[in-house]
Amino acid sequence: MIIKSSIIQVTSENLSEHPGAICFINPKNEHFGHKVAWLKDQFENGLRIKLLYIDGEKSPKGFIEYVPGEFAWRPVKAEGYMFIHCIWTHDKKYQSQGLGKQLISEVEADASGMKGVAVLVSIGSFMADSRIFLKNGYRIAETTERDQLLVKQFVEGPLPVLNKSGIDLTRYKGLTFIYSRQCPWVARFIEEVKPVLEKKNLVPEIIEIRTPAEAQKAPSVYGTFNLIYNGKIFADRYISVTRFLNIIDKTKI
């Protein structure tokens, strides 16, 4: 099957025409606007979102978000590299059709003249795993227990690294949420969980990460969300309210 597709770069000017840039959140939802505001700020730092459309389909079937490494919203040191925050393709009937490769090629073209492209992938996450990148010329720069920092270098030089220095979880007492609006589902969760917190008589410290510099010092590899209780991380990426209830029941928070 031959697929005809096109890729659109989302900007402040055309954002209203492409609600798919906000990752499956209904434009009428009050939390949709959180990501819109975040994007408009970050476009000034060179952040880019591109959507892949298939001819005959109304909604995008591919998405990629990336930014120059010095402005990455992950705890990495990747200055001089283009850094991918997120990539997805949608709809089983379009799997294995090269959509992911098309999106990655867009990043690499925009990174011309830079050191290369870097991305953080994970096992058991909503984020893409390493396969799509490894088969497109990326290699492992650094790993944790379930995360991999991958890179495709255009010129020889220092590799990007995870920024793990100076993280002291013991400073977080009681229940703490650390989050950013880079992921609209995280921002949505922070609002949706508040009635649950009130019902359970829980008063957490809620800290919003507001700048890339703060995100690069986040206490977990995925800087967008951290659920910490008395110095221990119980979730380091987006969770649902149901998942949160399971965590507090299991841990007796």
N, C-alpha and C positions, 0 to 999 in steps of 0.2 A: 504494500500500500504506500503510495506516494503522498506525503503530508505537505501541504502548503502552509507555511507559517510566516509570521512577522513578529518582530521584537520592537517594543515601544519603550522608550525611556520616560519614566514618570518624573515630572517636575512640579514646582509650585503652581505653574500655570495650568497644567492639564490634570492635576491630581484628582479633581472632582469628576473627571471623565473616566477614571480608572480605579474604582473602589476595591478592585482585587489587590491593590498594593497594600491593603490593610489586613491581609491574611484571614479571610473568611469571617470577618466580623461585619454584621449588617450595618450599613451606613446610618440607619436610624437608631442604632444602639448608642447610648450616651458615651460609651468608652471608645467608640470609633474616633472621636475627636482628639483623644489623647495622642494617638499615633500621628494624626494629621499635624498637630502642633509640633510634635517632636521632629517629624520629617522636615517641616519647613525651616526649623532651626538648623538641622544637620545638613541640609542641602548646601548651606553656606560653607561647610567644612569639606565639601567635595563628595558627600555621600550620594550614591546612585542606586536607584531601583529600576530594574528592567523587567517587563512582563512579556511572556511569549504567548501569542494568540495563534490558534489554529483557524484556518479559513472555515467559516460556517459555524463556529462556536462563539457564543457571546462572552463567556468568562475566560480569563487567562488560564492556560494549562501549564505555565511555568513562571517561576519568580526567582529573582536573585537580588540580593542587597549587599553592597560592598562600599568600601571607603578607604582612602589612604591610611596606611597602618598607624600613623601617629594619632589618628582620630578614631581608632577601633574601640568598640564598646565591649571589649573582652580583655582579661588580664594578660596581655601579650606585649612584647616589645618588638614591633614590626615596622619601624621607621624605614621608609624607602620602598616598602612593599605595598601592593594593593591587598586589602584584607577583606575576605568574604564573611559577612555576618550569617547569611542564611541563603539556602537554595532549596527549592522544591519543584517537583513536577506533579501534576494532578491528572487523574483519570487512567484507569488500568488499560483502556484500549489504546492509549498512546505510550505505554511503557515500551522500553527497548527500541525507541524510534529516534534516538539521538537528541532529544530535547535538552537533556542536561548538558550534553557536550556543546550545544549551541549557546547556552547561557554562559558556560565557563569561557567559551571563546570570546564572548562579549567583554568579560572582565579582562582577559589577557590582552585584547586589543586596546582597551582603555589604559592598561598598565604599561603600554609601550614607553620605553625610556626610563622605567623604574627598575628596581632590582629583581622584581618578580611578583608572584601572587602567593598569598598564604591563606590558610583556612583552618579552622578548628572543627574537627568532626568527633563523633562519639558513638559508643556502643549503647544500644538501648535508649536512644533519644529521639525526639521529634526531628532532630537535625539529620541531614544525610550522613550516611556512613562513608568510609574511606574509598569504597570500590570505584565510584564514578571518577574520583580524582586520581587514584593510582593508575587507572588504565588510560588516563589522559596526561601522563608524564609527571605527576606529582610524586614526592617522596616524603618519608617521615622525618621530621626535624626533631620532634620531641614527643614523649608519651607520658601519660599518667596511667592509673589503673584501668580506666575505660575511655580516656580521651586521647586524641592524636592531633598534634599540630603538623599540618602538611604544608609543603612548599614546592613551588615550581620556580626555579631561579632562571633569570635571563642573563645575569652576569655573576661572576664569581665574587664572593664576599661573605660577610657574617650572615648566618641564618637567623630568622626570627626565633624568639624564645618565649616561653611562658614566664610571666612575671609572678614568681612565688615568694619573693623576698618580703620580709616585714609583715607577714600575715600572722596576727595574733588573735586567735579565736577566743581566748580566755577573757578578752575585754567585753564580750557580749554576754550580759547576764540576763537570765530569764528568757522570754520569747522575743525573738527579733526577726523582722522581715527587712531584707535589703533588696531593693528592686530598681529597675529603670523602665522607662516607657519605650525603650527600643523594641521590645516585644509587646504588641498590643494585647496579647492574651494575659501576660503578666500584669499589665496595668489594670485589665478587667478584673482579674482575680483579687487584686488588692482591694478594690471597691466591693466586690461581691462577698468577700469573706467578713467584712465588718459587722453585718448583723449576726453572724455566727459567733464572732468574738464577743459581742455584747451578750448574747444568750449564754455563752459558756463562762462569762465573767473573766475573760482574758483581756489583759491590757498590754499588748506587745509594744515594743519600740519599733516604729516603722520609719526606715531610712530610705529616701529616694536618691538614687545615683543620678546626678544631673549633668555631669560632664564626662567626656571620654577619659580624662585624666583620673577621675574617681573610679570609673569602670575598670580601668587598667590596674587598680589596686584592690579590686573586689576579692572577698575571701574564698571564692571558688572559681574554678576554671571558666564556667559560664557565668559571666558577671551580671547577667540580666536579672537573676533571681536567687536569693539565698534565704532559706528558712533555718534559723539557728536557735538552739535552745541550750542555755548554759554552756556555751562554748563548743557545741557539737552541731555540725551541719546535718539536717534531716532531709533537706531537699535543695538541689542546686540548679534547678531549672523549672519551667512552668509546671504547676500542679493544679488540679481542679479543687473546688471546695470539698467535694466528696473525698478526694485523696487527703486533703488536709484533716478532715474529721477522722479518717482512719489513722493518720499519724498521731494525732493528739490522744486518741483512744488507746492506741497501742503503747505509746510512750508515757501515758499518764501525765501529760502536761497539764 
